[in-house]
Amino acid sequence: MRIFVNDESREAPEGCSLAAALSTVGVQDARGWAVAVNEEIVPAESWETLELETDDSVLLVQATQGG
């Protein structure tokens, strides 16, 4: 199935969890990351159980330090 990660089209297996999709783009740990699926924030404790569907849009935002 096709999903979008930060507006980039990617292929994922049917029934893919959000956690599995995130690991394919290098996000292994929730620290410092905010994730939204279809414009709704997803808490890190739900990443394993949330199943993505075709054409879902995943937005990743990484916190940075500085000012």
Secondary structure, DSSP 8 states (H G I E B T S, - for coil): -EEEETTEEEE--TT-BHHHHHHHTT----TTEEEEETTEE--GGGTTT-B--TT-EEEEEE-----
